[in-house]
Amino acid sequence: MKVALFVPCYVDQFYPQVAIASLQLLEKLGVRAHFPKQQTCCGQPMANSGCEQDAKPVYHNFVDAFQDYDYVVGPAGSCVYHVRKHFDIIEQTPAVQHVRTNTLELFDFIINVLGITEIPGSFPHKVGLHLSCHGQRGLHQANESEMTPVRDGQLRRLLSGLQGLELTELTRNDECCGFGGTFCVSEAGISARMGQDRVQDHVRNGTQVLTGGDMSCLMHLEGIVRRQKLPVRVLHAAEILNGVIIG
């Protein structure tokens, strides 16, 4: 199985430790992932800003970079969703269809391709799980509160299997954080207030470590945590799971 690691541009620039943790986690789970140096942004920021036609060359470069791999794995639900759902505006060649179908979010890949549903290890902290909108409602990685009161999902189950880890029971467990890519620029006030509401839900319910599968949302929430000087650590779930496995 030939696997490539897709590193979103904001992870590459601001959170390279998340890319490293993702690579190391895959290696510890028996997957040797490659990093194609040709890869760049998936084009989502341009498309979200209304410049989708200008993003087409970026889409083609993405396909060129990853078409020779069986799977393309990325630690970001929003970027993965964009590749899978929004590359439909370019010609659907066999290469494009292959990349769209086989680009998977990191934990989707671990659970559904590798068949790993439990990772042994200990993380004795109270952990608040943020469900990103793209991961939950786009990739269907977790139950949606408007459909069922049952709180369940792929990442929730993986984290629950760690010894000593207690998941925070949030008042509004799947509410949007307000980041929304370029929305946080065009509607900064609304975005910030939504993020503050999310962070306060975690603080009010005792979260010590705030985590999730999408670093863009976590970046937004971490900014609020830092500005308010709150006693909460923010970590991508790949950092937690990679850290508990003795490699």
C-alpha positions as MATLAB code, in Angstrom:
seq = 'MKVALFVPCYVDQFYPQVAIASLQLLEKLGVRAHFPKQQTCCGQPMANSGCEQDAKPVYHNFVDAFQDYDYVVGPAGSCVYHVRKHFDIIEQTPAVQHVRTNTLELFDFIINVLGITEIPGSFPHKVGLHLSCHGQRGLHQANESEMTPVRDGQLRRLLSGLQGLELTELTRNDECCGFGGTFCVSEAGISARMGQDRVQDHVRNGTQVLTGGDMSCLMHLEGIVRRQKLPVRVLHAAEILNGVIIG';
ca = [
       0.000    0.000    0.000;
       1.486    3.285   -1.154;
       0.421    6.160    1.109;
       1.136    9.887    0.869;
       0.842   12.408    3.683;
      -1.005   15.561    2.661;
       0.044   18.472    4.887;
      -2.337   21.470    4.689;
      -0.639   24.816    4.129;
      -1.519   26.278    7.546;
      -0.217   23.138    9.267;
       3.007   23.405    7.281;
       3.476   27.073    8.181;
       2.136   27.318   11.736;
       1.861   23.809   13.207;
       4.553   21.607   11.666;
       4.519   19.510   14.838;
       1.077   18.251   13.807;
       2.437   17.044   10.467;
       5.334   15.343   12.234;
       2.988   13.713   14.767;
       0.747   12.478   11.938;
       3.700   10.965   10.091;
       5.057    9.330   13.237;
       1.633    8.011   14.215;
       1.206    6.366   10.829;
       4.675    4.849   11.084;
       3.912    3.434   14.538;
       0.773    1.875   13.089;
       2.807    0.174   10.364;
       2.373    2.642    7.505;
       5.332    4.269    5.821;
       3.912    7.471    4.376;
       5.633    9.536    1.699;
       5.695   13.334    1.501;
       5.509   14.514   -2.123;
       7.403   17.799   -2.253;
       5.292   19.000   -5.173;
       2.243   19.371   -2.938;
       0.920   22.808   -2.050;
      -2.416   24.170   -0.813;
      -5.592   22.273   -1.769;
      -7.125   25.529   -3.013;
      -9.813   25.864   -0.371;
      -8.981   29.460    0.706;
      -9.382   30.751   -2.859;
     -12.595   28.820   -3.404;
     -14.071   30.019   -0.108;
     -13.271   33.596   -1.116;
     -15.245   33.279   -4.338;
     -12.241   32.658   -6.577;
     -12.912   29.025   -7.369;
     -11.993   29.362  -11.038;
      -8.603   30.746  -10.006;
      -8.117   27.678   -7.817;
      -8.270   25.248  -10.753;
      -4.481   25.244  -11.392;
      -3.999   24.449   -7.694;
      -6.444   21.546   -7.993;
      -4.539   20.181  -10.985;
      -1.232   20.457   -9.136;
      -2.733   18.552   -6.205;
      -3.847   15.753   -8.506;
      -0.448   15.656  -10.238;
       1.307   15.405   -6.859;
      -0.823   12.586   -5.459;
      -2.195   10.560   -8.377;
       0.380    7.769   -8.063;
      -0.557    6.905   -4.463;
      -3.132    4.407   -3.243;
      -4.200    6.745   -0.443;
      -3.697   10.408    0.378;
      -3.989   11.000    4.123;
      -4.359   14.413    5.749;
      -4.808   15.594    9.355;
      -7.552   18.080    8.435;
     -11.174   17.289    7.713;
     -11.868   20.609    5.991;
      -9.095   20.204    3.413;
      -9.925   16.560    2.802;
     -13.582   17.454    2.334;
     -12.628   20.136   -0.157;
     -10.628   17.702   -2.264;
     -13.337   15.038   -2.174;
     -16.305   17.308   -2.808;
     -15.112   20.423   -4.630;
     -12.639   19.064   -7.172;
     -15.752   18.325   -9.219;
     -15.309   21.557  -11.204;
     -12.290   20.232  -13.113;
     -12.436   17.543  -15.781;
     -13.096   14.189  -14.126;
     -10.197   12.236  -15.556;
      -9.341    8.845  -14.018;
      -6.537   10.538  -12.051;
      -8.866   13.193  -10.622;
     -11.471   10.613   -9.654;
      -8.808    8.432   -8.044;
      -7.417   11.296   -5.936;
     -10.869   12.508   -4.894;
     -11.995    9.037   -3.820;
      -8.812    8.073   -2.011;
      -8.037   11.293   -0.142;
      -8.962   10.503    3.451;
      -8.851   12.267    6.793;
      -6.232   10.771    9.115;
      -8.625    9.065   11.535;
     -10.898    7.866    8.743;
      -7.848    6.140    7.302;
      -6.749    4.655   10.625;
     -10.189    3.255   11.427;
     -11.692    2.379    8.047;
      -8.610    1.373    6.034;
      -6.214    0.064    8.682;
      -9.073   -1.355   10.750;
      -7.635    0.020   13.998;
     -10.358    0.920   16.506;
      -8.287    1.067   19.677;
      -4.848    2.481   20.425;
      -3.214    1.352   23.670;
      -1.839    4.050   25.927;
      -2.488    6.384   28.799;
      -3.449   10.063   28.805;
      -4.695   11.015   32.295;
      -6.389   14.309   31.477;
      -9.878   15.681   31.008;
     -10.118   16.164   27.269;
     -12.600   18.305   25.388;
     -13.249   17.125   21.842;
     -14.059   19.747   19.223;
     -15.994   18.386   16.259;
     -15.218   20.370   13.137;
     -18.178   21.067   10.859;
     -16.479   19.595    7.785;
     -15.435   16.444    9.611;
     -18.756   15.881   11.317;
     -21.340   17.042    8.806;
     -19.270   16.770    5.645;
     -17.333   13.544    6.175;
     -19.845   12.100    8.681;
     -17.216   11.224   11.253;
     -19.544   11.794   14.200;
     -23.234   11.858   15.055;
     -25.054   15.154   14.550;
     -27.039   16.543   17.483;
     -29.922   17.577   15.237;
     -30.312   13.930   14.184;
     -29.749   12.041   17.434;
     -28.948   12.790   21.100;
     -26.371    9.976   21.113;
     -22.845   11.378   21.202;
     -20.649    9.084   19.179;
     -17.948    9.292   16.542;
     -14.698    7.861   15.277;
     -12.300   10.117   17.147;
     -14.414   10.015   20.303;
     -14.099    6.226   20.377;
     -10.331    6.289   19.754;
      -9.755    8.793   22.563;
     -12.120    6.999   24.949;
      -9.933    3.910   24.701;
      -6.960    5.645   26.332;
      -6.433    4.857   30.001;
      -7.096    7.742   32.362;
      -8.642    9.957   29.703;
     -11.976   11.533   30.613;
     -13.956   13.174   27.839;
     -15.586   16.479   28.724;
     -19.369   16.443   28.424;
     -19.981   19.762   26.711;
     -23.262   21.634   26.895;
     -23.300   22.088   23.097;
     -20.972   19.375   21.891;
     -21.088   19.971   18.133;
     -21.499   23.715   17.798;
     -19.384   25.510   15.180;
     -16.291   27.304   16.501;
     -16.771   30.209   14.078;
     -13.502   29.843   12.190;
     -14.899   29.059    8.758;
     -11.699   29.779    6.838;
     -11.943   33.241    5.299;
     -15.183   33.795    7.277;
     -13.000   34.691   10.268;
     -11.583   37.552    8.180;
     -14.723   38.790    6.456;
     -16.872   38.442    9.608;
     -14.224   38.750   12.305;
     -16.550   39.927   15.088;
     -19.048   37.113   14.657;
     -16.280   34.560   14.251;
     -14.533   35.686   17.440;
     -17.747   35.613   19.473;
     -18.599   32.113   18.265;
     -15.107   30.982   19.230;
     -15.414   32.564   22.665;
     -18.673   30.692   23.232;
     -17.010   27.405   22.278;
     -14.030   27.974   24.557;
     -16.254   28.947   27.490;
     -18.225   25.710   27.105;
     -14.946   23.821   27.521;
     -13.765   25.906   30.463;
     -17.141   25.734   32.211;
     -17.146   21.941   31.963;
     -13.556   21.429   33.094;
     -11.579   20.767   29.918;
      -7.826   20.546   30.543;
      -6.804   19.622   26.991;
      -8.821   20.761   23.981;
      -8.393   18.555   20.929;
      -9.872   17.682   17.560;
      -9.012   16.426   14.117;
      -8.879   19.752   12.300;
      -6.081   22.167   13.168;
      -7.810   25.116   11.492;
     -10.572   25.060   14.117;
      -8.057   24.411   16.876;
      -5.931   27.343   15.673;
      -8.953   29.619   16.052;
      -9.764   28.301   19.523;
      -6.127   28.372   20.647;
      -5.910   32.053   19.732;
      -8.797   32.774   22.088;
      -7.319   30.587   24.823;
      -4.002   32.444   24.596;
      -5.537   35.916   24.554;
      -7.677   35.132   27.584;
      -4.770   33.347   29.313;
      -6.909   30.317   30.092;
      -5.522   27.131   31.715;
      -6.258   24.962   28.686;
      -3.805   23.181   26.386;
      -4.689   22.809   22.716;
      -3.401   19.727   20.878;
      -4.327   18.031   17.626;
      -5.541   14.484   18.305;
      -2.607   13.123   16.297;
      -0.257   14.678   18.872;
      -2.096   12.935   21.702;
      -2.274    9.515   20.048;
       1.281    9.657   18.747;
       2.498   10.637   22.199;
       0.898    7.702   23.996;
       2.344    5.027   21.698;
       5.785    3.857   22.687;
       7.547    3.642   19.343;
];
